[in-house]
Amino acid sequence: MASSSLLNRIMAFFRSPQGQRLVAQGRQQMSRPGNRSKLQALLARFRGRR
């Protein structure tokens, strides 16, 4: 199935050094209160559309 192949490729990326750096950057950005509140506002707006 194509979706499982895509999922495997995504998981492999996140296990790679480049993926690990991206995850670390995301965690660092989300540790900042301003960015966290912006994300929560964006998610609330997105969820309201559905």
C-alpha positions as CSV (number, residue, x, y, z in Angstrom):
1,M,0.0,0.0,0.0
2,A,1.3,3.5,-0.9
3,S,0.4,5.1,2.4
4,S,2.5,2.6,4.4
5,S,5.4,3.2,2.1
6,L,5.1,6.9,2.7
7,L,4.9,6.4,6.4
8,N,8.0,4.3,6.4
9,R,9.9,6.9,4.5
10,I,8.8,9.6,6.9
11,M,9.8,7.5,9.9
12,A,13.2,6.8,8.3
13,F,13.7,10.5,7.8
14,F,13.0,11.3,11.5
15,R,15.5,8.6,12.5
16,S,18.2,10.2,10.3
17,P,20.6,12.9,11.6
18,Q,18.8,15.5,9.6
19,G,15.4,14.5,11.0
20,Q,16.8,14.5,14.5
21,R,18.1,18.0,14.0
22,L,14.7,19.1,12.7
23,V,12.9,17.5,15.7
24,A,15.4,19.2,18.1
25,Q,14.7,22.6,16.5
26,G,11.0,22.1,16.7
27,R,11.2,21.3,20.4
28,Q,13.4,24.3,21.0
29,Q,10.9,26.6,19.2
30,M,8.0,25.2,21.1
31,S,9.7,25.8,24.4
32,R,9.3,29.5,23.9
33,P,6.0,30.7,25.3
34,G,5.2,33.1,22.4
35,N,5.6,30.4,19.8
36,R,3.6,28.0,21.8
37,S,0.6,30.4,22.1
38,K,0.8,31.2,18.3
39,L,0.6,27.4,17.6
40,Q,-2.3,26.9,19.9
41,A,-4.2,29.8,18.3
42,L,-3.5,28.4,14.8
43,L,-4.6,24.9,15.8
44,A,-7.8,26.3,17.4
45,R,-8.5,28.2,14.1
46,F,-7.9,25.1,12.0
47,R,-10.1,22.9,14.2
48,G,-12.9,25.4,14.0
49,R,-13.1,25.1,10.3
50,R,-13.8,21.4,10.3
